[in-house]
Amino acid sequence: MSAELPRPLVSIVVPTYNNAAFVRDTMRSILSQTFADFELIVSDHSSTDGTWELLHPFASDPRVHLLQMPRTDHPHDNWDNATRAATGRYLKLVCGDDLLAPECLERQVAAMQSHPRAVMVASRRDVVTARGDMVLRSWGLPRMLGELSGRAAVRQAVQSGTNTFGEPACVLLCRSSLEAVGGWDGTHSYVLDQHTYSKVLMRGTFVGLEEPLASFRLSDSQWSHALARNQYRQVVAFHRDLAASCPDLLSRTDLARGRAKAKALAYARRLAYFSLARELRTPLAPIELQVSPQPASVPVAGLGAE
């Protein structure tokens, strides 16, 4: 009988669906990490644009495992499929169009290990267009740097009316804590990530890092872009459910403040998406992207006002 291979410290999971224009850059950014003790699991949701075929060359790297699942009506099914295959102590989910800075894992693993009670680490991020032009630099985590109690971090995020933690590429989770709360919670699709973070953070502390360690890409093929019209309703419903499940967590003032800010941000984001329409257009063919150091010359007020 062959000896069991040692488990990696980190599992990076990448759910993909029709990300052909971007997925190669995403994969290369992950495989270029300065921290090497990780596995990379990709779950494709039966893409129809060649994403699956573009992934095949990466399978020559022993760290890479490719999975494919039948298409369903729920994108979070693919998040779950990728996550169930993970074996590492820590877990990072990277959507198939986002990017990691080379030092992302190194910095976040060090932060997790130096804070024994931490169940989640997040960094600031850059926001870029479909073509890689910079829109916002070092965005997110207002007044959330350093170690905070999980409850305090969740309360502050609710008060802000938006996901101040950032998209999954910005975040490293304790996998056992994620499993303990039942995995990704897709009850409210728009806040799938924040809803899950909030449940995980009831089990430990949060650590916020000032350095931007990921890039979140805005494009017209995004799940969140398609849900923009429903975001206010879903954010408010999520806040209400969170208050019901943790009765001593949120006050009426917290909920009212979060509701008002979520409504204002919903309108602002829709305006920003409209203003950025050309920059968000997904290329028809795979492209090689280089993030520009210059901000895009378009209005972006409220895109993720945090």
Beta strands, then each sheet from edge to edge (+ up, - down):
strand 1: 10-16
strand 2: 38-44
strand 3: 64-68
strand 4: 90-93
strand 5: 99-100
strand 6: 118-128
strand 7: 134-139
strand 8: 146-149
strand 9: 171-174
strand 10: 205-217
sheet 1: 3+ 2+ 1+ 4+ 9- 6+ 7-
sheet 2: 3+ 2+ 1+ 4+ 9- 6+ 10+ 5-
sheet 3: 3+ 2+ 1+ 4+ 9- 6+ 10+ 8-
end
